[in-house]
Amino acid sequence: MIYVFLAVDLICGAGLLVLIFLHSGKGGGLSSSFGGAGGGAFGGSGAVEKNLDRLTVAFAVLFFVVTIVLGFLV
């Protein structure tokens, strides 16, 4: 049981790291590649940023919950 939570925690941590790196910072970030600065075929950079924010929050909450559960199991 602990190994399942540990695997989920590692996957969430790696996914969260990737999603944070995709966010745009001062220099535009990698998310502009997927949404385009001039409005792409995927609904523009606003929709991409909004979905990226939602996915990042979901991964962060899942990572937090799984880490707390692991703390109680160990």
N, C-alpha and C positions, 0 to 999 in steps of 0.2 A: 504494500500500500504506500509506503514511504517512497519507494522508487518511482511509482507512478506520479506522485506529486512532485518529486524532484525533477523528473523528465519534463513535466508540464511547466515547472518553474524555469528550467533552463531554456525551453523553447520560447516562453513568454519574455524572458529577459533578452534573448537574442533578437526576437521580433521587435521588442520595444526599442532596442538600440538602433536597429535598422530604420524604424519609423521616425525616430528622433533625428537621425541623420538626413532623412528625406525632407524634413521641414525647411522652409526658407528662412534664412537668417538675414544678415546685412547684405550679403552678396547674391541673394536670389535663391540659393540652395538647389538641391537636386529636384525639388518638386516642380520647379518651372520647366524642367525637361519633359514632364509628363502632362502638364496642363498648358504649357506655352505661355509666354509673356504677352503675346498678342491675341490670345483667345484661340484655342485649338478646337479640334473635333470632339473633344470630350466634355464640352460645356464650359470651357474657360478655366482659368486658374482659381477663380473663387470657389467653384464647386469641388475642384480637386483639393484645395486647401481645407475646405469644410469636411470632406470625407476623410482626409488624412488626419485631421484633428479628432474626429469621432473614433477612428480606428486606434489612434494613439491613446486616447482616454480609455477605451475598452481594454487594450492590452495592459495599460498601467493598473487599472482596477483589478484585472484578473491576476496580474503579477503580485499585487499587494495582498489579495485574499489568499492566494496559494502560499505565499511566504508566511503569512500568519498561521495558516493551517499547518505548515511544516514546523513552525516553531512550537505548536502545541503537541505535535506527534513525536517530536524528538525529545 
